[in-house]
Amino acid sequence: MLALRLTRVARLAVQLRRLLVAVASAGTGFLLLCALGHAMTHPDTPGASALRLAWCAAPLAATVYLAVAVARTDPGSRPRPGLSAIGLGPGRLMAVSATTTALSGALGSVAALVVFLHLRGDLTGPPFDGAAADSLAVGRALPVPAALTLLTLVPATASAAVALTLRPREPRRTPSTGSRGYGRFGAYGWGKARETFGAYGRFGARLAPATAGGGATVPARPADTTADMTAGMTTAPLAPTRSAGAAHVDTAPVNAPEDTPRALADVTRASATADVPQPTPDAVPAPTAPTGTPAPAGTPTGAGADAPRPQNTTALPWGVAVLTAGLAVETYAGNTASPDTTPSAGVLLGWAVTALGLALAGPGLTHLCGRLLQAARPGALRLLAGRVLMEESRRIGRPLGVVCAVASAAYVAATLYDGDGPAFGPLSTLGALLVAGCAVATLLTAAVEAKHARTDTTDALLRLGAPPTTLRAAAAVRAGALLALFGPLTLVVAGLAALPLAR
């Protein structure tokens, strides 16, 4: 019920994104039902029917990827302060997002079933007799268990992917980067602060600080200056001093000016033996903001403290390796396939591996593009554009890689079907439109998410006096740099992938 209420009261943009998920789910469900109908119409060719079903994996993966991107940008799934008190913690919000995604996918599956039954003539009117009539299994009884299994495949997969992506995670703890020093009893380790010689031997140096009034820590008394101590010794006897966690230190009374050197020496020894708290690696105070407020969440507070996730660019070599493997698989499958038949499962596997390689290499390439923008004496515009690309490389890099893979596959398909190859039927057109539309919609959704993530930064720049035209120019520079990098890469990958298939 909570998921239904959040779905009903969501904003128009959120509803449109969920509608896109429902439309993609409807298209994928219709293709799955058409594969079932082809298997019922052609029982003597199970291999061709299995190949059609295997090619439905591409729109299925694109739909699931779009559903995950839409769930991440859903404002109803973001944790907020105070929601855990009413039972809406991170786990519950993840369940709500998964349920909302399942509802969108189920709506699309129901629409696909209605359209499929209408084209078969089971609802009203005569059956469809067009080019894809053999995939509708007109006049045959539709197996209900098989149809329901195929229709629940999209909502179940999308919901599981959303739950896996939005699951609560423990914060990462990074190792300390402090200087190496001597710890307690001369132990050699990584300490945040060095201990001076004899610090451990001071009386009460390792005792807990005293508390007052309900656990409030009493700060240690600062050491008096020599002038203050000398002035006090000539007027009245020194009172015994107590520091947090230390014993009484009694000093001799001073009644004459000639006793001043002796009293000064006694006070010096007392201050040396007093409790002076030393910072330890286990108890480092949290940094505070200049106004006295606590430091924001995620600020490192000591050894092994929580730190923001660094930009990881080590996946770029792995992405290049996987991309090379995918091109090799496509080359082998293309050399063994016949030019007048539908591409085999090997070509599908090669395209899948190629898309995975480009998705893995996308964040690293985006990060590299941001670095190149800041090279050779950058100005304010290039510096701002490059920094934003480096910061958002993980968020927009993978959708860019997927769009690059889809564009290269479209170029290969246009090259393959341009000549005397197999006919590009309506179902193939529907599958291609689904994959391309989901990839572009995912990229736009990731761009919207990145824009919302840097809202505070944009507002701060505007308050500092940055003109809005500069921000728009920086966005244009980012788009141009990404196009200049990923455009030639798409053409190169497409040319390498189409080379064996065009023979």
C-alpha positions in Angstrom: 0.0 0.0 0.0 2.8 2.4 0.8 4.3 1.7 -2.7 1.0 2.5 -4.3 0.6 5.7 -2.3 4.1 6.9 -3.3 3.4 6.0 -6.9 0.2 8.0 -6.9 1.5 11.2 -5.3 4.8 11.3 -7.3 5.6 14.2 -9.5 5.0 14.3 -13.3 8.6 13.7 -14.2 8.8 10.6 -12.0 5.6 9.3 -13.4 6.9 9.7 -16.9 10.0 7.8 -16.1 8.0 5.0 -14.6 5.8 5.0 -17.7 8.9 4.5 -19.8 9.7 1.4 -17.7 6.1 0.1 -18.3 6.4 0.7 -22.0 9.7 -1.0 -22.3 8.4 -3.9 -20.2 5.4 -4.2 -22.6 7.6 -4.3 -25.6 9.9 -6.9 -24.1 6.9 -9.0 -23.0 5.4 -8.9 -26.5 8.6 -10.1 -28.0 8.8 -13.0 -25.5 5.2 -14.0 -26.4 6.0 -13.7 -30.1 8.9 -16.1 -29.5 6.5 -18.5 -27.8 4.1 -18.2 -30.7 6.8 -18.9 -33.2 7.8 -22.0 -31.3 4.1 -23.2 -31.4 3.8 -22.4 -35.1 7.1 -24.1 -36.1 7.5 -27.2 -33.9 9.8 -28.8 -36.4 12.5 -26.1 -36.0 13.2 -25.7 -32.3 16.7 -24.2 -33.0 15.2 -21.2 -34.8 12.7 -20.6 -32.0 15.4 -20.9 -29.3 17.5 -18.4 -31.3 14.6 -15.9 -31.3 14.1 -16.4 -27.6 17.8 -15.8 -27.0 17.7 -12.6 -29.0 15.0 -11.4 -26.6 17.7 -11.2 -23.9 19.0 -7.9 -25.4 15.7 -5.9 -24.9 15.3 -7.7 -21.5 18.7 -6.4 -20.3 18.0 -2.9 -21.7 14.6 -2.8 -19.8 16.2 -3.9 -16.6 19.0 -1.4 -16.9 16.4 1.4 -17.5 14.4 0.2 -14.5 17.5 0.4 -12.2 18.3 3.9 -13.4 14.8 5.1 -12.9 14.7 3.6 -9.4 17.9 5.3 -8.5 16.5 8.7 -9.4 13.2 8.2 -7.6 13.0 10.7 -4.8 10.8 8.4 -2.8 13.7 5.9 -2.4 16.2 8.4 -0.9 16.8 8.0 2.9 15.9 11.1 4.9 16.4 12.0 8.5 13.6 10.8 10.8 12.2 8.1 8.5 13.8 5.3 10.4 11.8 6.3 13.4 8.5 5.4 11.6 9.9 2.2 10.1 11.2 3.6 6.8 14.8 2.7 7.1 17.1 1.9 4.1 15.9 -1.6 3.9 12.3 -0.6 3.8 12.9 2.1 1.2 14.7 -0.5 -0.9 11.7 -2.8 -0.6 9.4 0.0 -1.6 11.5 0.8 -4.7 11.6 -2.8 -5.7 7.8 -3.1 -5.3 7.2 0.1 -7.4 9.5 -1.3 -10.1 7.6 -4.6 -10.0 4.3 -2.7 -10.4 5.5 -0.8 -13.4 6.8 -4.0 -15.0 3.6 -5.9 -14.3 1.6 -3.1 -15.9 3.7 -3.4 -19.0 3.3 -7.2 -19.0 -0.5 -7.0 -18.8 -0.5 -4.5 -21.7 1.7 -6.9 -23.8 -0.7 -9.8 -23.1 -3.7 -7.7 -24.1 -2.1 -6.6 -27.3 -0.9 -10.1 -28.1 -4.4 -11.6 -27.5 -6.0 -8.8 -29.6 -3.7 -9.5 -32.5 -4.5 -13.2 -32.3 -8.2 -12.5 -32.5 -8.9 -14.0 -29.1 -10.6 -10.8 -27.8 -12.4 -9.0 -30.6 -12.2 -8.9 -34.4 -10.3 -11.0 -36.9 -6.7 -12.0 -36.3 -3.8 -10.1 -37.7 -2.5 -11.3 -41.0 0.6 -9.2 -41.6 4.2 -10.0 -41.9 4.5 -11.4 -38.3 1.4 -13.5 -38.4 3.4 -16.7 -38.0 4.6 -15.6 -34.6 1.1 -15.2 -33.2 0.1 -18.9 -33.3 -3.4 -18.1 -34.6 -5.8 -20.9 -34.1 -3.6 -22.7 -31.5 -4.3 -22.8 -27.7 -2.0 -20.6 -25.8 -0.2 -22.5 -23.0 -1.1 -20.4 -19.9 1.9 -21.5 -17.7 4.4 -20.7 -20.4 2.8 -17.3 -21.1 2.7 -16.4 -17.5 6.3 -17.5 -16.9 7.5 -15.3 -19.8 5.4 -12.3 -18.7 6.6 -12.4 -15.1 10.3 -12.6 -16.3 10.6 -8.8 -16.8 9.0 -7.6 -13.5 10.8 -10.2 -11.4 14.2 -9.5 -13.0 13.8 -5.8 -12.8 12.6 -5.9 -9.2 15.5 -8.2 -8.2 18.0 -5.9 -9.9 16.6 -2.8 -8.1 16.8 -4.6 -4.8 20.4 -5.6 -5.4 21.4 -2.1 -6.5 19.7 -0.2 -3.7 20.5 -2.6 -0.9 21.8 -1.0 2.3 25.6 -1.1 2.4 28.0 -0.7 5.2 30.2 2.4 4.9 33.7 1.8 3.6 36.6 2.2 5.9 39.9 3.3 4.4 43.3 2.6 6.0 45.1 5.3 7.8 47.5 7.5 5.8 49.2 9.1 8.8 52.9 9.2 9.5 54.5 6.2 11.1 55.5 6.7 14.7 56.0 5.1 18.1 52.9 4.1 19.9 52.3 2.8 23.4 55.4 1.2 25.1 57.4 2.0 22.0 55.2 -0.1 19.7 56.0 0.6 16.1 52.9 1.3 14.1 50.9 3.9 12.2 49.9 6.6 14.6 48.1 9.8 13.9 50.3 11.7 16.4 53.8 11.0 17.9 54.2 10.6 21.6 57.2 12.4 23.2 59.7 10.7 25.3 58.4 9.8 28.7 54.8 10.7 27.9 53.5 7.4 29.0 55.3 7.6 32.3 53.4 10.6 33.4 51.2 10.0 36.4 47.5 9.7 35.2 48.3 10.2 31.5 46.4 7.1 30.5 43.4 7.6 32.9 40.0 8.5 31.5 39.2 12.2 31.9 36.8 13.2 34.7 33.2 14.0 33.8 30.9 16.5 35.4 27.2 16.9 35.2 25.9 13.9 33.3 29.0 12.9 31.5 30.3 16.2 30.2 34.0 16.0 29.8 36.0 18.5 31.9 38.8 19.9 29.8 42.3 19.9 31.2 43.4 23.1 32.8 46.0 25.0 30.6 49.4 25.5 32.1 49.9 28.9 33.8 52.4 31.3 32.4 55.5 32.1 34.3 54.4 35.7 34.9 51.1 34.6 36.4 52.8 32.1 38.6 55.5 34.6 39.7 52.8 37.2 40.5 50.8 34.8 42.6 53.8 33.7 44.6 54.4 37.1 46.0 50.9 37.6 47.4 49.5 34.3 48.7 50.6 30.7 49.0 49.9 28.5 46.1 46.8 26.3 46.3 47.1 22.7 45.4 46.1 22.0 41.8 44.1 19.1 40.4 44.0 18.2 36.8 41.6 15.7 35.1 42.6 12.2 36.2 45.7 13.4 38.2 46.6 13.3 41.9 47.1 16.4 44.2 50.3 18.2 43.7 51.2 20.3 46.8 53.7 23.1 46.7 55.4 24.9 49.5 54.0 28.2 50.7 55.9 31.3 49.7 56.2 34.1 52.3 59.3 35.9 51.3 60.7 37.2 48.0 63.9 35.3 48.6 62.0 32.0 48.3 60.8 32.8 44.8 63.4 30.7 42.8 62.7 27.6 44.9 59.0 28.0 44.6 59.3 28.5 40.8 61.2 25.3 40.5 58.5 23.4 42.5 55.7 24.8 40.3 57.6 23.9 37.2 58.0 20.3 38.4 54.3 20.3 39.3 53.2 21.4 35.9 55.5 18.8 34.3 53.9 16.0 36.3 50.3 17.2 35.8 48.0 15.4 33.5 48.4 16.6 29.9 46.1 14.6 27.6 47.9 13.1 24.7 46.1 12.3 21.4 46.0 8.6 20.6 45.0 6.9 17.4 41.9 5.4 19.1 40.5 8.7 20.3 41.0 11.5 17.8 38.4 14.3 18.1 36.1 14.8 15.2 36.9 18.0 13.2 34.3 20.7 13.4 33.3 23.4 10.9 34.4 27.0 11.4 31.1 27.9 13.0 31.3 25.3 15.7 28.9 22.8 14.1 29.9 19.1 13.8 31.7 18.0 10.6 29.5 16.7 7.8 29.0 13.0 7.4 31.7 11.2 5.7 34.5 13.4 7.1 37.5 11.2 8.1 37.9 11.3 11.9 40.9 9.1 12.4 42.6 5.9 11.4 40.3 3.7 9.4 37.5 6.3 9.4 34.8 6.5 6.9 35.9 8.2 3.7 34.1 9.1 0.5 34.4 6.5 -2.2 37.3 7.5 -4.5 37.1 7.6 -8.2 38.2 4.2 -9.4 39.7 4.2 -12.9 41.3 0.7 -12.6 38.3 -0.8 -14.6 39.6 0.8 -17.8 42.2 -1.9 -18.6 39.6 -4.6 -17.8 37.1 -2.9 -20.1 39.5 -2.7 -22.9 40.4 -6.4 -22.4 36.7 -7.4 -22.4 36.0 -5.3 -25.4 38.8 -7.0 -27.3 37.5 -10.4 -26.3 34.0 -9.4 -27.5 35.4 -8.3 -30.9 37.3 -11.6 -31.2 34.1 -13.6 -30.5 32.2 -11.5 -33.1 34.9 -12.1 -35.7 34.9 -15.8 -35.1 31.1 -16.1 -35.2 30.8 -13.8 -38.2 33.4 -15.9 -40.2 31.5 -19.1 -39.5 27.9 -17.8 -40.1 26.1 -17.7 -43.4 25.4 -14.3 -44.9 21.8 -15.2 -45.8 20.6 -16.2 -42.3 19.8 -14.6 -39.0 22.9 -13.9 -36.9 23.8 -16.8 -34.7 24.0 -17.0 -31.0 27.8 -16.5 -31.2 27.2 -13.0 -32.7 24.8 -12.3 -29.9 27.4 -13.4 -27.3 30.0 -11.3 -29.0 27.8 -8.2 -29.0 27.0 -8.8 -25.3 30.7 -9.1 -24.4 31.5 -6.0 -26.4 28.7 -4.0 -24.7 30.0 -5.2 -21.3 33.5 -4.1 -22.2 32.4 -0.6 -23.3 30.3 -0.3 -20.1 33.3 -1.1 -18.0 35.6 1.2 -19.9 33.1 4.1 -19.9 33.9 5.5 -16.4 37.6 5.4 -17.1 37.2 7.1 -20.5 35.0 9.8 -19.0 37.5 10.4 -16.2 40.3 10.6 -18.8 38.3 13.0 -20.9 38.0 15.3 -17.8 41.7 15.2 -17.3 42.4 16.0 -20.9 40.1 19.1 -20.6 42.2 20.4 -17.8 45.6 20.0 -19.5 47.7 22.8 -21.0 46.9 25.9 -18.8 43.1 25.5 -18.3 40.9 28.5 -17.8 37.9 28.6 -15.5 35.6 27.1 -18.1 37.7 24.1 -19.0 38.7 23.6 -15.3 35.0 23.5 -14.2 34.0 21.2 -17.1 36.9 18.8 -16.5 36.3 18.7 -12.7 32.6 17.9 -13.2 33.4 15.1 -15.7 35.9 13.6 -13.3 33.4 13.7 -10.5 30.5 12.3 -12.5 32.5 9.7 -14.4 31.1 6.8 -12.5 27.5 8.0 -12.8 27.4 8.8 -16.5 30.3 6.7 -17.8 28.5 3.4 -17.9 25.4 4.7 -19.7 27.7 6.3 -22.2 29.5 3.1 -22.8 26.2 1.3 -23.3 25.0 3.9 -25.8 28.3 3.6 -27.6 27.8 -0.2 -27.9 24.2 0.2 -29.1 25.3 2.7 -31.8 28.0 0.4 -33.0 25.5 -2.5 -33.1 23.1 -0.3 -35.1 25.8 0.5 -37.6 26.7 -3.2 -37.9 23.0 -4.1 -38.4 22.6 -1.4 -41.1 25.7 -2.8 -42.9 24.5 -6.4 -42.6 20.9 -5.8 -43.8 21.7 -3.3 -46.5 22.6 -5.8 -49.1 21.1 -9.2 -49.9 21.0 -10.4 -46.4 17.9 -11.4 -44.4 14.9 -9.2 -44.2 14.7 -6.8 -41.3 11.1 -7.7 -40.1 8.8 -5.8 -37.8 9.8 -7.8 -34.7 13.5 -7.1 -35.3 12.6 -3.4 -35.7 10.7 -3.4 -32.5 13.6 -5.1 -30.6 16.1 -2.6 -32.0 13.9 0.4 -31.1 13.5 -1.0 -27.6 17.2 -1.4 -27.0 18.1 1.9 -28.5 15.3 3.8 -26.7 16.2 2.2 -23.3 19.9 3.0 -23.7 19.2 6.7 -24.6 16.6 7.0 -21.8 19.0 5.5 -19.3 21.7 8.0 -20.3 19.3 10.9 -20.0 18.1 9.6 -16.6 21.7 9.4 -15.4 22.3 13.0 -16.6 19.3 14.2 -14.6 20.6 12.3 -11.6 24.1 13.9 -12.0 22.5 17.4 -12.3 20.5 16.8 -9.1 23.6 15.5 -7.3 25.5 18.7 -8.0 22.7 21.1 -7.2 24.5 22.4 -4.1 27.6 23.1 -6.0 25.7 25.0 -8.7 23.9 27.1 -6.2 27.2 27.9 -4.4 28.7 29.0 -7.8 25.7 31.2 -8.5 26.0 32.8 -5.0 29.6 33.5 -5.6 28.7 35.4 -8.7 29.3 32.9 -11.5 27.0 33.9 -14.5 24.5 31.2 -15.7 26.0 31.5 -19.2 29.3 30.1 -17.8 27.5 27.1 -16.4 25.7 26.5 -19.7 29.0 26.9 -21.6 30.7 24.4 -19.3 27.8 21.9 -20.0 28.3 22.4 -23.7 32.1 21.9 -23.3 31.5 18.6 -21.5 29.1 17.4 -24.1 31.5 18.3 -26.9 34.4 16.6 -25.2 32.4 13.4 -24.7 31.2 13.4 -28.3 34.8 14.0 -29.5 36.0 11.0 -27.5 33.2 8.5 -27.8 32.2 9.3 -31.4 35.4 8.0 -33.0 35.5 5.1 -30.6 32.0 4.1 -31.7 33.0 4.2 -35.3 36.2 2.1 -34.7 34.3 -0.5 -32.7 31.5 -0.6 -35.3 34.0 -1.0 -38.2 35.8 -3.8 -36.5 32.6 -5.6 -35.6 31.1 -5.2 -39.2 34.2 -6.4 -40.9 33.7 -10.1 -40.6 29.9 -9.9 -41.0 30.1 -8.0 -44.3 32.1 -10.6 -46.1 
